[in-house]
C-alpha cells in the first residue's frame, strides 16, 4: 500500500510515493489483482484480511456426526 501527499492549491501537486505498509493480503475474489480492503469513514484506518492461509497441518475428521451425537447424548 502506497501513500502520496497532494497539494490542491492553485495547481495540483503530487508528492513522492512512499510505502505505507507491506504485507500479503487477501485479494478481491472477483478481480484477483485488486486488494480487498475498506477504509474507515474518517479515513484514519484500513480494514484488510491478512493472507496467512498456508497451514502446515490439515485435520480430517471422519464420522464427525456420530462423534457429535456421542458427545451430546443425554443417556
C-alpha positions as CSV (number, residue, x, y, z in Angstrom):
1,X,0.0,0.0,0.0
2,X,1.4,3.3,-1.0
3,X,0.8,6.9,0.2
4,X,1.2,10.1,-1.8
5,X,0.8,13.7,-0.4
6,X,-1.1,16.0,-2.6
7,X,-1.4,19.8,-2.8
8,X,-4.7,21.3,-4.0
9,X,-3.7,25.0,-4.2
10,X,-4.0,26.9,-7.4
11,X,-2.4,23.9,-9.1
12,X,-2.4,20.2,-8.3
13,X,0.8,18.8,-7.0
14,X,1.6,15.2,-6.1
15,X,4.5,14.3,-3.8
16,X,6.8,11.3,-3.9
17,X,5.1,8.0,-3.4
18,X,6.0,6.3,-0.1
19,X,5.3,2.8,1.2
20,X,2.5,3.0,3.8
21,X,2.8,-0.7,4.8
22,X,3.7,-4.0,3.3
23,X,2.3,-7.5,3.6
24,X,0.4,-10.2,1.9
25,X,-3.4,-9.5,2.0
26,X,-6.4,-11.3,0.6
27,X,-7.3,-10.2,-3.0
28,X,-10.8,-9.3,-4.3
29,X,-12.4,-12.6,-5.2
30,X,-14.0,-11.1,-8.3
31,X,-10.9,-9.3,-9.6
32,X,-7.8,-11.2,-8.4
33,X,-5.3,-8.4,-9.0
34,X,-7.0,-5.9,-6.6
35,X,-6.5,-6.0,-2.9
36,X,-9.7,-6.5,-0.9
37,X,-10.0,-3.8,1.8
38,X,-12.1,-0.9,3.1
39,X,-11.3,2.5,4.7
40,X,-13.0,3.8,7.8
41,X,-15.4,6.7,7.4
42,X,-12.9,9.1,9.0
43,X,-10.1,7.9,6.6
44,X,-7.8,7.0,9.5
45,X,-7.9,3.2,9.4
46,X,-7.9,0.4,6.9
47,X,-9.6,-3.0,7.3
48,X,-7.7,-5.7,5.5
49,X,-7.6,-9.5,5.8
50,X,-4.0,-10.8,6.1
51,X,-3.3,-13.7,3.8
52,X,-1.6,-16.2,6.0
53,X,-3.7,-19.2,4.9
54,X,-0.8,-21.6,4.4
55,X,-1.5,-24.2,7.0
56,X,1.2,-26.7,7.9
57,X,-1.3,-29.2,9.0
58,X,-4.8,-30.3,7.9
59,X,-7.1,-32.2,10.3
60,X,-9.5,-34.6,8.7
61,X,-12.3,-35.8,11.0
62,X,-14.2,-38.9,9.9
63,X,-17.6,-39.9,11.3
64,X,-17.9,-36.5,12.8
65,X,-21.7,-36.7,13.1
66,X,-21.6,-39.9,15.1
67,X,-19.0,-38.3,17.4
68,X,-21.2,-35.3,17.8
69,X,-24.1,-37.5,18.8
70,X,-22.0,-39.3,21.3
71,X,-20.8,-36.0,22.9
72,X,-24.3,-34.5,23.2
73,X,-26.0,-37.7,24.2
74,X,-28.3,-37.4,27.2
75,X,-28.2,-41.1,28.1
